[in-house]
Amino acid sequence: MPDEAELTGAGGTPSPAATDIGVEKIGDRKLRPSTMMMGHGFDPALSEGALKPPIFLTSTFVFPNAAAGKRHFEGVTGKRPGGADGLVYSRFNGPNQEILEDRLGIWEEAEDALAFSSGMSAIATLFLAMTKPGDTIVHSGPLYAATETLIGRILGKFGVKWLDFPAGATREEIDAVMTEARTGHVALIYLESPANPTNALVDIEAVAASRDAIFADADEKPPIAIDNTFLGPLWQQPLRHGADIVVYSLTKYAGGHSDLVAGGVLGSKAHINTIRSMRNTIGTICDPHTAWMLLRSLETLELRMSRAGENAVKVCAFLRDHPKVERVGYLGFLPDTPGMERQADIYRRHCTGAGSTFSLIVKGGEAEAFRFLDALRIAKLAVSLGGTETLASHPAAMTHLSVPEERKAALGITDNLVRISIGVEDADDLIADFDQALNAI
């Protein structure tokens, strides 16, 4: 347990967000993340005995003395690594955000974590922290459309270049791109797996091996960051496979109720300190109320994801055999799909489950896909994923509308592709809904 000095926060009183509070072991048994979500990082005695953390709606915090204020600002400004020793100002930190960050790191055994106001603010802060004019970002493709826009159109205006390889690239194909990129300064390797919206998997281990080989003589190897929103943290944990930094849209499964927007970044303390410094400067931290709502949601994360995953197994088995369906891009089908042996191998090595978000390719084109979407009764026609309700959308006309037509074609984002995120409803009810909607084509 921390001593009194470590627990002291605003006004000389114990900080409700003091780290290392809570039971982590019973005897020799290390507690599971689902158990630790109920109390890790928070001691009720430090907040009037409240079972749940209060929402701390304050813009600033009182320092116990001037020396403490100086010490806190040394951490906030990066003069001393590791962030502030206590609570300073809500652009930098706060009790709710710190408790949330403690719990986010548990799922993947990350050394540290940060919470952001959205998934894109997390990604943007990461890129701004890691790159400078003239640098190159190597990334997998496709990425979420806003991420591609940020790399190609926004960072490009400031002289940041990029090279990419397809999500399912082999080691040889990855090596070729890395070698070409090595002619400049590679600041970051950025992955998204499964890719949005095609569900193609990236071989994280092959990317790490390629990075280590191609940059073996470099003074510093570029870090590997990955968007793990589709499968994490339950069905994929990239830090175990060679990634250095993991990015989340916490809006999705972590929030899980389609009622908040937030993002997260996990990784080593060294990388997180670099990103934290940028977050402190540009103010992309999430607000305390959102952090509090995420703490609530994390308590049921495993239950919700498990139920949604079980539903997806049943729904996809039905969809695969429907006469109006050309193909279902569901990870659980990879081991039995001819020609997908490499993807199946990645799935076996990297994933512990197939998730609940997949691509449905209907027979026809945009008109048929639209008729299907318009006929849905239970599933909601909306973007996003990972909520308690089932959602369906048309990436080519919605989330990826801004992607150039030739790139959409190259990445397999076709007019007959529908992205579906299965929720926690009754699986047979969902099957009935999809059946009547497909029959409307």
C-alpha positions in Angstrom: 0.0 0.0 0.0 1.2 3.6 -0.7 2.4 5.7 2.2 0.7 9.0 3.3 2.8 11.1 1.0 1.9 9.1 -2.0 -1.8 9.3 -1.2 -1.8 13.1 -0.7 -3.6 15.0 -3.4 -5.5 18.3 -3.5 -5.6 20.4 -0.4 -3.3 18.0 1.5 -6.0 15.4 1.7 -5.7 11.9 0.3 -6.3 11.7 -3.4 -9.4 9.5 -4.3 -7.4 8.5 -7.4 -4.3 7.3 -5.6 -2.8 4.4 -7.4 -2.3 0.8 -6.2 -5.4 1.0 -4.0 -7.4 -2.3 -4.0 -6.9 -6.0 -3.7 -4.8 -7.5 -6.5 -4.1 -10.9 -5.1 -5.7 -13.4 -2.8 -2.8 -15.5 -1.5 -0.9 -16.6 -4.6 -3.9 -16.0 -6.9 -3.7 -13.0 -9.1 -7.2 -11.5 -9.5 -8.8 -11.3 -13.0 -9.4 -8.0 -14.6 -13.2 -8.4 -14.4 -12.8 -8.6 -10.6 -10.5 -5.7 -10.3 -12.9 -3.4 -12.3 -15.0 -3.3 -9.2 -12.6 -1.4 -7.0 -9.1 -1.0 -8.3 -7.6 2.5 -7.8 -10.3 3.7 -5.4 -10.6 3.6 -1.6 -14.1 4.5 -0.3 -12.5 5.8 2.9 -10.9 8.6 0.9 -14.3 9.8 -0.4 -16.7 9.8 2.6 -17.2 6.1 2.4 -18.8 6.2 -1.1 -19.0 2.8 -2.6 -18.5 4.3 -6.1 -16.1 7.2 -6.9 -18.0 10.5 -6.9 -17.8 12.7 -10.0 -15.3 15.4 -9.3 -16.6 18.5 -11.2 -13.9 21.0 -10.6 -11.6 22.9 -12.9 -8.7 23.2 -10.5 -7.2 21.7 -7.3 -5.8 23.3 -4.1 -2.1 22.7 -3.4 -1.2 22.0 0.3 1.9 24.3 -0.1 3.9 26.1 -2.7 6.6 23.4 -2.8 3.9 20.9 -3.7 2.7 23.1 -6.5 6.2 23.4 -7.9 6.6 19.6 -7.7 3.3 19.0 -9.5 4.1 21.4 -12.3 7.5 19.9 -12.8 5.7 16.7 -13.7 3.0 18.4 -15.8 5.5 20.3 -17.9 7.7 17.3 -18.5 10.7 18.8 -16.5 10.4 15.6 -14.5 9.0 12.5 -16.2 6.0 10.7 -15.0 3.3 13.3 -14.8 2.2 15.3 -11.7 2.6 13.9 -8.2 -0.9 15.0 -7.4 -3.9 16.8 -8.7 -3.3 20.1 -10.5 -5.9 21.2 -13.1 -8.5 19.4 -15.0 -6.8 19.8 -18.4 -4.0 17.6 -17.0 -5.6 15.2 -14.6 -8.4 14.5 -12.2 -9.6 11.8 -9.8 -12.1 10.2 -12.2 -9.6 10.1 -15.1 -6.8 8.7 -13.0 -9.0 5.9 -11.6 -10.1 5.1 -15.2 -6.5 5.0 -16.4 -5.5 2.7 -13.6 -8.2 0.3 -14.6 -7.7 0.5 -18.4 -4.1 -0.7 -18.0 -5.1 -3.8 -16.1 -6.7 -5.6 -19.0 -3.5 -5.8 -21.1 -1.0 -5.5 -18.2 0.2 -2.2 -19.6 2.6 -0.1 -17.6 0.5 3.0 -18.0 -2.6 4.4 -19.8 -4.2 7.7 -20.7 -7.9 8.7 -21.3 -9.0 11.1 -24.1 -12.1 13.0 -25.2 -12.6 10.7 -28.2 -10.9 7.9 -30.1 -9.7 10.4 -32.7 -8.3 12.8 -30.1 -6.3 9.9 -28.8 -5.0 9.0 -32.3 -4.3 12.7 -33.1 -2.4 13.2 -29.8 -0.4 10.1 -30.5 0.6 11.2 -33.9 1.4 14.8 -32.8 3.5 13.4 -30.0 5.5 11.0 -32.1 6.0 12.9 -35.4 7.7 16.0 -36.8 7.9 17.5 -40.3 9.8 15.2 -42.7 9.0 12.0 -40.7 7.3 9.0 -42.2 4.5 7.0 -40.8 4.2 3.3 -42.0 0.7 2.0 -41.6 -1.5 -0.9 -42.5 -4.5 -0.4 -44.7 -7.4 0.1 -44.6 -7.6 2.3 -41.5 -10.7 4.1 -40.0 -11.4 6.8 -42.6 -10.8 9.7 -40.2 -7.4 8.2 -39.3 -6.5 8.0 -43.0 -7.6 11.6 -43.4 -5.5 12.7 -40.4 -2.4 11.0 -41.8 -2.8 11.9 -45.5 -4.5 15.3 -45.5 -3.8 16.9 -42.1 -0.3 15.7 -41.1 0.6 15.8 -44.8 0.2 19.6 -44.8 3.0 19.7 -42.2 5.4 17.5 -44.1 4.7 14.1 -42.6 4.9 11.4 -45.2 3.3 7.9 -45.2 3.7 4.4 -46.7 1.3 1.6 -46.2 0.9 -2.1 -46.7 -2.4 -4.1 -46.9 -3.7 -5.5 -43.6 -3.1 -9.1 -44.7 0.5 -8.5 -46.0 3.1 -11.2 -45.7 6.4 -10.7 -43.9 8.1 -10.2 -47.3 5.6 -7.5 -48.3 6.0 -5.8 -44.9 9.8 -5.9 -45.3 9.6 -4.3 -48.7 7.6 -1.3 -47.3 9.8 -1.0 -44.2 12.9 -1.0 -46.4 11.5 1.7 -48.6 10.5 3.8 -45.6 13.9 3.4 -44.0 15.3 5.8 -46.6 13.7 8.5 -44.5 13.0 8.8 -40.8 10.2 6.4 -39.7 8.7 7.9 -36.5 5.8 5.5 -36.1 4.4 2.2 -37.3 0.6 2.3 -37.0 -1.7 -0.7 -37.4 -5.4 -1.4 -37.2 -6.4 -5.0 -36.7 -9.0 -6.1 -37.7 -9.1 -3.5 -40.4 -12.2 -1.3 -40.5 -14.5 -2.3 -42.2 -13.1 -5.4 -44.0 -12.1 -7.3 -40.9 -8.7 -8.2 -42.4 -6.2 -9.1 -39.7 -2.6 -7.7 -39.5 0.2 -10.0 -38.4 1.5 -8.0 -35.5 4.3 -10.5 -34.8 5.5 -10.2 -38.4 5.4 -6.4 -38.3 7.4 -6.5 -35.0 9.9 -8.9 -36.5 10.2 -6.8 -39.7 10.8 -3.7 -37.6 13.4 -5.3 -35.5 15.3 -6.6 -38.6 15.1 -3.6 -40.8 15.9 -1.1 -38.0 18.4 -3.4 -36.2 21.2 -0.8 -36.6 19.1 2.2 -35.9 19.7 4.3 -32.8 16.0 4.0 -31.9 13.4 1.7 -33.4 10.1 3.2 -34.3 7.3 2.2 -31.9 4.5 0.0 -33.1 1.0 1.4 -32.2 -2.2 -0.4 -33.0 -5.9 0.4 -32.9 -7.4 -2.5 -31.0 -11.0 -1.2 -30.9 -12.7 -4.1 -32.7 -11.3 -6.9 -30.5 -9.9 -5.5 -27.4 -9.3 -6.0 -24.7 -11.1 -9.3 -24.4 -10.4 -11.0 -27.8 -6.9 -9.5 -28.6 -4.1 -8.1 -26.5 -1.5 -6.7 -28.9 1.2 -5.9 -26.3 1.7 -9.6 -26.0 2.5 -9.9 -29.7 5.0 -7.1 -30.2 3.0 -3.9 -30.2 4.3 -1.0 -28.0 1.2 1.2 -27.9 -2.4 0.2 -28.0 -5.1 2.7 -29.0 -8.9 2.5 -28.3 -12.1 4.2 -29.2 -13.5 3.7 -25.7 -16.8 4.8 -27.2 -17.2 1.3 -28.5 -17.0 -1.9 -26.3 -15.4 -0.2 -23.3 -18.2 2.4 -23.0 -20.6 -0.1 -24.6 -23.9 1.7 -24.3 -23.7 4.2 -27.2 -24.0 7.1 -24.7 -20.5 8.5 -24.5 -17.4 9.4 -26.7 -13.9 8.8 -25.4 -10.5 7.3 -26.3 -7.6 5.6 -24.6 -3.9 4.9 -25.2 -2.0 2.1 -23.3 1.7 1.2 -23.3 5.1 1.6 -21.6 5.6 4.4 -19.2 8.2 6.0 -21.5 5.8 6.2 -24.4 2.9 7.2 -22.3 4.9 10.0 -20.8 5.7 11.4 -24.3 2.0 11.3 -25.2 0.9 12.7 -21.9 3.1 15.7 -22.4 1.3 16.4 -25.7 -2.1 15.8 -24.1 -1.3 18.3 -21.3 -0.5 20.9 -23.9 -3.4 20.5 -26.3 -6.0 19.5 -23.7 -7.5 16.3 -25.2 -8.2 14.6 -21.8 -11.7 13.2 -21.3 -14.1 15.0 -18.9 -14.8 13.7 -15.4 -18.4 12.7 -16.1 -17.3 10.6 -19.1 -14.6 9.0 -17.1 -17.1 8.1 -14.4 -19.5 6.6 -16.9 -16.6 4.5 -18.3 -15.8 3.2 -14.8 -19.4 2.0 -14.6 -19.2 0.4 -18.0 -15.9 -1.4 -17.4 -17.6 -3.4 -14.6 -19.7 -5.2 -17.2 -17.2 -5.2 -20.1 -16.5 -8.9 -20.0 -20.2 -9.8 -19.6 -21.3 -7.6 -22.5 -18.5 -8.6 -24.9 -19.0 -12.3 -24.1 -22.8 -12.1 -24.8 -22.3 -10.2 -28.0 -19.7 -12.6 -29.2 -22.0 -15.6 -28.5 -24.8 -13.9 -30.5 -22.4 -13.2 -33.4 -21.6 -16.9 -33.7 -25.3 -17.8 -34.1 -26.1 -14.8 -36.4 -23.2 -15.3 -38.7 -23.9 -19.1 -39.0 -27.3 -18.1 -40.3 -26.2 -15.4 -42.6 -23.5 -17.5 -44.3 -26.1 -19.8 -45.8 -28.6 -17.2 -46.8 -29.3 -17.1 -50.6 -29.1 -13.3 -50.7 -25.6 -13.3 -49.1 -22.4 -13.4 -51.1 -20.0 -13.6 -48.2 -19.7 -12.9 -44.5 -16.4 -11.4 -43.3 -16.5 -13.0 -39.9 -13.2 -13.9 -38.2 -14.7 -17.1 -36.8 -15.0 -18.5 -40.3 -11.4 -18.1 -41.2 -10.2 -21.6 -40.2 -12.8 -23.2 -42.5 -12.4 -20.8 -45.5 -10.3 -22.0 -48.5 -7.7 -19.4 -49.5 -7.7 -17.7 -46.1 -5.0 -19.9 -44.6 -2.7 -17.0 -43.7 -5.5 -15.0 -42.1 -6.5 -18.1 -40.2 -3.0 -18.5 -38.9 -2.9 -14.9 -37.7 -6.3 -15.4 -36.0 -5.0 -18.6 -34.2 -1.9 -16.8 -32.9 -3.3 -13.4 -32.0 -7.0 -13.7 -31.1 -8.9 -15.5 -28.4 -12.3 -14.8 -30.0 -13.9 -13.7 -33.2 -15.6 -10.6 -31.9 -19.0 -9.3 -32.7 -18.4 -6.9 -35.6 -18.2 -8.2 -39.1 -18.8 -7.3 -42.7 -21.8 -8.7 -44.6 -21.5 -8.7 -48.4 -24.9 -9.0 -50.0 -25.5 -10.1 -53.5 -25.9 -7.0 -55.7 -24.6 -3.4 -55.2 -25.5 -0.2 -53.3 -29.3 -0.5 -54.1 -29.5 -4.0 -52.6 -27.5 -3.0 -49.6 -29.7 0.0 -49.0 -32.9 -2.1 -49.3 -31.5 -4.5 -46.7 -30.6 -1.6 -44.3 -33.9 0.2 -44.7 -35.9 -3.0 -44.0 -34.2 -3.7 -40.6 -36.6 -3.6 -37.6 -34.5 -4.5 -34.6 -31.0 -3.6 -35.8 -30.5 0.2 -35.9 -29.1 2.0 -39.0 -26.3 3.9 -37.4 -22.5 4.1 -37.4 -20.3 3.0 -34.5 -20.1 -0.4 -32.9 -19.7 -2.3 -29.7 -22.9 -1.1 -28.0 -25.6 -3.1 -26.3 -27.8 -2.8 -29.4 -27.1 -4.2 -32.9 -26.0 -1.6 -35.4 -25.7 -1.8 -39.2 -24.1 0.8 -41.6 -22.9 1.2 -45.1 -19.2 2.1 -45.0 -18.7 3.1 -48.6 -21.5 5.6 -48.4 -21.0 6.6 -44.7 -17.9 6.2 -42.6 -15.5 5.8 -45.6 -17.3 8.2 -48.0 -14.3 10.5 -48.0 -11.9 7.8 -49.1 -11.0 8.1 -52.8 -12.9 5.6 -55.0 -9.8 3.9 -56.3 -8.5 3.3 -52.7 -11.9 2.0 -51.6 -11.8 -0.5 -54.5 -8.2 -1.5 -53.7 -9.1 -2.1 -50.0 -12.3 -4.1 -50.7 -14.7 -1.4 -49.4 -17.4 -2.2 -51.9 -20.9 -0.9 -52.5 -22.5 -4.2 -51.4 -20.6 -4.3 -48.1 -22.6 -3.7 -44.9 -20.9 -3.5 -41.5 -22.8 -5.1 -38.6 -22.1 -4.9 -34.9 -24.0 -7.5 -32.9 -25.4 -6.4 -29.6 -26.7 -8.3 -26.5 -30.3 -8.9 -27.7 -31.8 -12.4 -28.2 -29.9 -14.1 -31.0 -33.0 -15.7 -32.5 -34.8 -12.3 -32.7 -31.8 -10.9 -34.5 -31.8 -13.8 -37.0 -35.5 -13.2 -37.7 -34.8 -9.5 -38.3 -31.9 -10.2 -40.7 -33.9 -12.8 -42.5 -36.9 -10.5 -43.3 -34.5 -7.7 -44.3 -32.6 -9.9 -46.7 -35.8 -11.1 -48.2 -36.7 -7.5 -48.9 -33.8 -7.3 -51.4 
